[in-house]
Amino acid sequence: SVAYALLVGSNMAVMRMGWWPLPGPLGARACLGVYESWFALAIWSHLACMLTDPGAVPRDLEVPEGTKQCGKCKGPKPLRAHHCSTCQRCILKMDHHCPWVNNCVGARNQKHFLLFLLYVQLQCWAAVVSLGGHFANLSTPPPRPSRQAFLAKAPQGGEAAAQEAWRAEVRRRQAALDADDGDIICCILVFFVAIIFGLFTCIMLCDQISNVTSNTTGIENFQHVVGKPRPWRESMQEVMGRGPWW
């Protein structure tokens, strides 16, 4: 799907051309490890949201006395359930139908949707920092190590090692500048896609958290239905659960 193509493509671009703020190879590996963990968690949460039943009301149930009947699927329509015209079924506590996960977001999979938005947002801003740092680093030459003053002169071997490290960094940056035009275009595209989707997921995540804490859904907001007041911790716990939420 489009979501997987964007996630995997961005991940490959960052792995190949990304620059990380922590110094040294160990710092770069640590940053890349954190980024890859966000990538894996984003894929996992997307699959969980897509494959989890959002809370569909069974169609073959008899409609109990005093319970509303859906005029479209002719099944029972419990309180706070809404009919999805895409899925052709009623969903408990339905928020909206999301084309990015090809499923409704409802009572049973809203947690996975929130986590998907969180991990994608973290991945987007990490990609912006990494790829932006890549171009910023290439535009400025590395500082040349200065010779030590005669009172604090470093050993000859240490000075030679510093000079060789500087030359290696210059060669690395020159090789990056001489990279394929396709690599550069891909890097620029991923940079701007990361900004766009970072802002989009940030807005979506804030909207979802606002709905959860106010005990309402996207459809109920559209219908101007006010949720029953209760502590926000209870509402968050109902969606995220009591155990580890990640």
C-alpha positions in Angstrom: 0.0 0.0 0.0 1.0 3.7 -0.1 1.7 3.8 3.6 4.2 1.0 3.4 5.8 2.4 0.3 6.3 5.8 2.0 7.6 4.2 5.3 10.0 1.8 3.6 11.2 4.3 1.1 11.9 6.9 3.7 13.7 4.3 5.9 16.0 3.4 3.1 16.9 7.0 2.3 17.7 7.8 5.9 19.8 4.6 6.3 21.8 5.5 3.2 22.2 9.2 3.5 21.2 10.2 7.0 23.5 12.2 9.4 23.0 12.0 13.1 23.8 14.6 15.8 25.6 12.3 18.3 29.3 12.3 17.6 31.3 9.2 16.5 30.3 5.9 15.0 28.8 4.7 18.2 26.5 7.8 18.5 25.4 7.4 14.9 24.6 3.7 15.4 22.6 4.6 18.6 20.6 7.2 16.7 20.0 4.9 13.8 18.9 2.1 16.2 16.3 4.4 17.8 15.1 5.4 14.4 14.8 1.8 13.2 12.9 0.9 16.4 10.3 3.6 15.6 10.1 2.3 12.0 9.4 -1.3 13.3 6.9 -0.1 15.8 5.1 2.0 13.1 4.8 -1.0 10.9 3.6 -3.2 13.8 0.9 -0.6 15.0 -0.3 -0.2 11.4 -0.8 -3.9 10.9 -2.4 -4.2 14.3 -4.9 -1.4 13.5 -5.6 -2.8 10.1 -6.2 -6.4 11.2 -7.9 -5.8 14.5 -11.7 -5.8 14.6 -12.6 -2.2 15.4 -15.8 -3.3 17.2 -18.2 -4.4 14.5 -21.7 -5.3 15.7 -22.7 -8.8 14.4 -25.3 -8.5 11.7 -27.1 -11.8 12.6 -28.1 -10.8 16.1 -31.7 -10.3 16.9 -32.6 -6.8 17.8 -33.6 -6.8 21.5 -36.6 -4.9 22.6 -35.7 -1.3 23.4 -32.6 -1.4 21.2 -32.3 0.7 18.1 -32.1 -1.0 14.7 -29.8 0.3 12.0 -31.7 1.4 9.0 -28.9 0.4 6.6 -27.5 -3.0 7.8 -30.7 -3.9 9.7 -28.7 -5.1 12.7 -28.9 -3.9 16.4 -27.3 -0.4 16.9 -26.0 -0.1 20.5 -25.4 3.2 22.2 -22.5 5.2 20.5 -22.4 2.8 17.6 -22.4 4.3 14.0 -22.8 2.7 10.6 -19.8 2.8 8.3 -20.8 3.3 4.7 -17.5 1.8 3.5 -17.4 -1.3 5.7 -21.3 -1.6 5.5 -21.6 -2.4 9.2 -22.1 -0.7 12.5 -19.0 0.0 14.6 -18.9 0.5 18.4 -17.6 3.9 19.4 -16.6 4.6 15.8 -14.3 7.6 15.3 -13.9 7.5 11.5 -13.0 5.2 8.6 -9.3 5.6 7.8 -8.1 4.8 4.2 -4.4 4.7 5.4 -5.2 1.6 7.5 -8.0 0.4 5.3 -10.2 -0.1 8.4 -12.5 1.8 10.7 -11.1 3.3 13.9 -13.3 2.2 16.7 -13.5 0.9 20.3 -11.1 -2.0 19.8 -8.3 -0.6 17.6 -8.1 3.1 18.5 -5.1 2.4 20.7 -3.2 1.0 17.7 -4.2 4.0 15.6 -2.9 6.4 18.2 0.4 4.5 18.4 0.7 4.5 14.6 0.3 8.3 14.5 2.9 8.7 17.3 5.6 6.5 15.8 5.1 7.9 12.3 5.4 11.4 13.7 8.6 10.5 15.6 10.0 8.9 12.4 9.2 11.9 10.3 10.9 14.4 12.5 13.9 12.1 12.9 14.1 11.9 9.1 13.9 15.7 8.8 16.8 16.1 11.3 18.9 13.4 9.7 18.5 14.4 6.1 18.6 18.1 6.9 21.9 17.5 8.8 23.2 15.6 5.8 22.9 18.7 3.5 24.0 21.1 6.3 27.2 19.1 6.9 28.0 18.9 3.2 27.7 22.7 2.8 30.5 23.4 5.4 34.0 21.8 5.3 35.1 20.0 8.5 37.3 22.0 10.8 40.9 21.2 10.3 42.7 20.2 13.5 45.0 23.0 14.7 48.6 22.3 15.7 49.2 22.2 19.4 51.0 25.0 21.2 54.5 24.1 22.1 53.7 24.0 25.9 50.9 21.4 25.3 52.2 19.7 22.2 50.5 16.4 21.4 52.6 13.4 20.5 53.5 13.1 16.8 51.4 9.9 16.4 48.3 11.6 17.9 48.7 14.6 15.6 49.1 12.4 12.6 46.0 10.4 13.5 43.9 13.6 13.8 45.1 14.8 10.4 44.3 11.4 8.8 40.8 11.5 10.4 40.2 15.0 9.0 41.3 13.8 5.5 39.0 10.8 5.7 36.1 13.1 6.7 36.9 15.4 3.8 36.9 12.4 1.4 33.6 11.2 2.8 31.9 14.6 2.3 33.3 14.9 -1.2 32.0 11.4 -2.1 28.6 12.5 -0.8 28.7 15.6 -2.9 29.5 13.5 -6.0 26.6 11.2 -5.4 24.1 10.3 -8.1 21.5 12.9 -9.0 18.9 10.3 -8.3 20.1 9.9 -4.7 20.0 13.7 -4.1 16.5 14.0 -5.6 15.3 11.1 -3.5 16.8 12.7 -0.4 15.1 16.0 -1.1 11.7 14.3 -1.8 11.9 12.3 1.4 12.8 15.4 3.4 9.8 17.3 2.3 7.5 14.3 2.5 8.6 13.9 6.1 7.8 17.5 6.9 4.3 17.2 5.3 3.4 13.9 7.0 5.0 15.0 10.3 2.6 18.0 10.4 -0.3 15.8 9.3 0.2 13.1 11.9 0.8 15.8 14.6 -2.6 17.4 13.8 -4.3 14.0 13.7 -2.7 12.8 17.0 -3.7 16.0 18.8 -7.2 15.6 17.5 -7.4 12.0 18.6 -6.0 12.8 22.1 -8.5 15.6 22.4 -11.4 13.3 21.5 -10.2 10.6 23.9 -9.8 12.9 26.9 -13.1 14.6 26.3 -14.8 11.1 26.0 -16.1 11.7 22.5 -15.4 10.6 18.9 -14.9 12.3 15.5 -18.4 11.4 14.4 -19.9 12.7 17.6 -18.0 15.9 17.3 -19.4 16.3 13.7 -22.9 15.7 15.1 -22.3 18.2 18.0 -22.8 15.4 20.6 -21.1 16.3 23.9 -19.5 13.3 25.7 -20.4 12.4 29.3 -17.9 14.3 31.5 -15.4 12.1 33.4 -11.7 12.2 34.4 -9.4 12.2 31.4 -7.3 9.5 33.0 -10.3 7.1 32.9 -10.9 7.9 29.2 -7.2 7.4 28.3 -7.1 4.1 30.3 -10.2 2.9 28.5 -8.5 3.3 25.1 -4.8 2.5 26.0 -5.4 -0.1 28.7 -3.8 -0.6 32.1 -0.6 -2.4 31.0 2.3 -1.1 28.9 0.7 0.9 26.1 3.4 0.8 23.5 
